[in-house]
Amino acid sequence: MERVIFSENTPNDEIIVYNKERFYPKLGKKSIARLTDIFCVETLTKTRCFSVEARPVRLTNDAKGWLGISGDDYTIADINCLMKGKNILVVRRDTSNPEKFVVFERKFDKLDTLISDYPYIYSYASIEHNSEIEENISLRRIFMPTSEVVKIKQSTPSGPN
């Protein structure tokens, strides 16, 4: 199974560690098309860290546009401040049919990182649903709605071609 995504549309410094297409066929193509990655990692050249999964979590360019961030000078605290309460999409196993996945809309609470011993770094998110916080949600299951990316791109003035 392909894990790291590179395409002509992927910025050189943005590595999506887990391809959202991995949910197919347990999640339909239309549902997958609604998902846009929020989190990524940077390249080996930038991080000097060989292990992709041990690299610090960063935001994709789409997520930075969604949050109004320009540049790369932001911290986990900045991400938490800007994302708290934002609607996100979470892919979960369907409890009524374990052979399928479903997409739930939830609210982002916070991003956190557990460092047990280098290079063992685990980043996770807490989400809110019905005023209850659920912790330890894998970042590979959290997405922003693709409709938000479309809104951003439509509102951004395009330069001369």
C-alpha positions as CSV (number, residue, x, y, z in Angstrom):
1,M,0.0,0.0,0.0
2,E,1.3,3.4,-1.0
3,R,1.8,5.6,2.1
4,V,3.7,8.8,1.1
5,I,2.1,10.9,-1.6
6,F,4.0,12.8,-4.2
7,S,2.3,14.3,-7.3
8,E,2.8,17.2,-9.6
9,N,0.4,19.1,-7.4
10,T,2.2,18.4,-4.1
11,P,4.5,21.2,-2.9
12,N,8.1,20.1,-2.6
13,D,8.2,20.7,1.2
14,E,4.8,19.0,2.0
15,I,4.7,15.2,2.5
16,I,1.4,13.6,3.2
17,V,2.3,10.5,5.1
18,Y,-0.9,8.5,4.7
19,N,-2.9,8.6,1.4
20,K,-6.6,9.1,2.0
21,E,-7.3,6.7,-0.8
22,R,-6.4,3.9,1.6
23,F,-10.0,4.1,2.9
24,Y,-11.3,2.8,-0.4
25,P,-13.4,0.6,-0.8
26,K,-14.6,0.7,2.8
27,L,-15.3,4.4,2.2
28,G,-16.9,5.5,-1.1
29,K,-15.0,7.7,-3.6
30,K,-17.5,10.6,-3.1
31,S,-16.8,10.6,0.6
32,I,-13.1,10.5,0.0
33,A,-13.3,13.4,-2.4
34,R,-14.8,15.5,0.5
35,L,-11.6,15.0,2.5
36,T,-8.6,17.4,2.3
37,D,-5.5,16.8,4.4
38,I,-4.7,19.2,7.2
39,F,-1.4,17.8,8.4
40,C,1.8,16.9,6.7
41,V,5.5,16.7,7.5
42,E,8.4,18.4,5.8
43,T,11.2,16.9,3.7
44,L,14.4,15.2,5.0
45,T,16.4,18.2,3.7
46,K,14.4,20.6,6.0
47,T,14.1,18.4,9.1
48,R,17.3,16.3,8.9
49,C,15.2,13.5,10.4
50,F,15.2,10.2,8.4
51,S,12.0,8.8,9.9
52,V,9.0,10.4,8.2
53,E,6.8,9.5,11.1
54,A,9.2,11.1,13.6
55,R,9.2,14.5,11.9
56,P,7.4,17.4,13.4
57,V,3.7,17.9,12.3
58,R,3.2,20.8,10.0
59,L,0.1,22.2,8.2
60,T,-0.5,21.6,4.5
61,N,-0.7,24.7,2.3
62,D,-4.5,24.2,2.0
63,A,-4.8,24.1,5.8
64,K,-2.6,27.2,6.1
65,G,-4.9,29.0,3.7
66,W,-8.0,27.8,5.6
67,L,-6.5,29.2,8.9
68,G,-5.1,32.4,7.4
69,I,-1.5,31.5,8.1
70,S,1.2,32.7,5.7
71,G,4.7,31.2,5.9
72,D,6.1,28.5,8.1
73,D,6.6,30.5,11.3
74,Y,3.9,28.9,13.5
75,T,3.8,26.6,16.5
76,I,1.5,23.9,17.9
77,A,0.1,26.6,20.2
78,D,-0.8,28.7,17.1
79,I,-2.4,25.7,15.4
80,N,-4.5,25.1,18.5
81,C,-5.6,28.7,18.8
82,L,-6.6,28.9,15.2
83,M,-8.2,25.5,14.9
84,K,-10.1,25.3,18.2
85,G,-13.8,25.0,17.4
86,K,-13.3,24.5,13.6
87,N,-15.4,21.9,11.9
88,I,-13.3,19.0,10.8
89,L,-14.1,15.6,9.3
90,V,-13.1,12.4,11.1
91,V,-13.0,9.0,9.4
92,R,-14.1,6.2,11.6
93,R,-15.1,2.6,11.4
94,D,-18.9,2.2,11.1
95,T,-20.0,0.5,14.3
96,S,-23.0,-1.0,12.7
97,N,-20.9,-2.4,9.8
98,P,-17.2,-3.0,10.7
99,E,-16.5,-3.6,7.0
100,K,-17.2,0.1,6.2
101,F,-15.9,3.5,7.2
102,V,-18.0,6.6,7.8
103,V,-17.2,10.3,8.0
104,F,-18.3,12.3,11.0
105,E,-18.3,16.1,11.3
106,R,-16.7,17.1,14.6
107,K,-15.1,20.2,16.2
108,F,-11.3,20.4,16.6
109,D,-10.2,20.9,20.2
110,K,-6.4,20.6,20.3
111,L,-3.3,19.1,18.8
112,D,-0.8,17.5,21.1
113,T,2.5,15.5,20.8
114,L,3.8,12.8,23.1
115,I,7.5,12.3,23.0
116,S,8.4,9.1,24.8
117,D,12.0,8.8,23.7
118,Y,13.6,10.1,20.5
119,P,12.7,9.2,17.8
120,Y,9.4,8.0,19.1
121,I,7.1,11.0,18.6
122,Y,3.3,10.6,18.4
123,S,1.1,13.5,17.6
124,Y,-2.7,13.2,18.1
125,A,-5.7,15.5,18.3
126,S,-8.6,15.9,20.7
127,I,-12.0,16.5,19.2
128,E,-15.3,17.7,20.5
129,H,-18.7,16.2,20.0
130,N,-21.9,17.1,22.0
131,S,-19.7,19.1,24.5
132,E,-17.6,16.0,25.2
133,I,-13.9,15.8,24.4
134,E,-12.5,12.7,22.9
135,E,-8.7,12.4,23.0
136,N,-6.0,10.5,21.2
137,I,-7.4,10.7,17.6
138,S,-4.8,9.8,15.0
139,L,-4.0,12.7,12.7
140,R,-4.2,10.4,9.7
141,R,-8.0,10.2,10.3
142,I,-8.6,14.0,10.5
143,F,-9.4,16.2,7.5
144,M,-10.8,19.5,6.5
145,P,-13.8,19.6,4.2
146,T,-12.8,20.0,0.6
147,S,-15.5,22.6,0.2
148,E,-13.4,24.9,2.5
149,V,-10.5,24.7,0.1
150,V,-12.8,25.6,-2.9
151,K,-14.0,28.7,-0.9
152,I,-10.4,29.8,-0.2
153,K,-9.3,29.3,-3.8
154,Q,-12.4,31.2,-5.1
155,S,-11.8,34.1,-2.8
156,T,-8.1,34.4,-3.5
157,P,-7.4,36.9,-6.4
158,S,-5.4,35.2,-9.1
159,G,-2.4,37.0,-10.5
160,P,-1.6,37.6,-14.1
161,N,-1.2,34.5,-16.2
